[in-house]
Amino acid sequence: MTDQRYLTVGELARRVGVTVRTIQYYDQQGLLSPSAKGPQNQRLYTDDNVKDLYRILTLKYLGLSLAQVKSDADLFDEAAALQELAGEQMDAIEE
């Protein structure tokens, strides 16, 4: 392993403000996979996983279903796509 700092599922949950169960569910649904496995098959996460989790939560907050988040995952990696979606959601709210 490199100098990469790994987070346990509990540390990731505390950092982002969700439950461990939420992270486990997203993992089961194929939305968020650990970056590494530790001793006793422990799931380990990196800062990239933190960003991915925030992206998932943001898209969910903007009204997308988890199925949409999963199917359109690559589309929403770009900041411009997220901004466009947020703008569309704001327009829908105002209507």
N, C-alpha and C positions, 0 to 999 in steps of 0.2 A: 504494500500500500504506500501511497505517496504521502505528502504532508496534508492531504485533503482532510478536513475536519468533518467527521460524520456525526449525525444526530440520530438518536434512537427515536422510535415512534412517539414516545412520551415527550421527548425534548422538542420534536417537530410540532406536536400538538400544542404544547405550551407557547412556543414561539409564535405560531400563527393564530392561536386563540380558538382552536376547535378541539373536539374530543378525539381521543385515541380511536374510538369506534368509527368516527367519520373517516379518518385516514385509512383504517382497515377496510371500510366499505368501498372507498374510492379505489383501493388496491384490488379488491375482489372484482370490481366493475371494469378494471383495466384502464382506469384514468390516471393513476399515480403509482408508479412502480418504484421500489427502493433502488438506490444506486449500487448497493452492495449488500452482502450478507455477512454477518459476523459469526462469532462462536455460537453454537447451538442454534444456527439458522436465524439469528436475530436480524431483523430488517434495519438497514442503515440508510440514512438520507443525507443529501448534500444541499448546499445553497441553491443549486439548480432545482432540486425538488421543492424547496421553499417557494421559489418563483412559480413553479408549475402549480403548486397548491393554491397560491394567491390568484393565479389566472383562473383556475377552476372555480374558486369561490366568487370571483368577480363576475364571471360569465353566468354563474348560477344566480347571483344577485341581479344581474341584468335581465333575467327572465328565461334563460335557456334551460332546457331540461338536461339532465346528465347524459342522456342519449345524444342530444345535439352537441354537447360539449365534446363527447367522445368522437362522434362522426366528423366533426369540423375542427378537430384539435389543431391540425396544421394551419388552417385558415386563421385562427386566432392567436398564433404565435407573433404576428406582426402588430405593433402598436397602432398603426393606422387602422387596421381592421377592428381592433377593440374600440378605438375612438368612434369609428363609423357606427358600430353597433350601439354604443352608448348614446350617440346622437339620435339614432332611430328610436331607441327606447324612451328617451326624453321627449321626443316628438309625440310618441304614442301616449305617454302620460299626460302631456298637455292637452291632447285631444280628448 
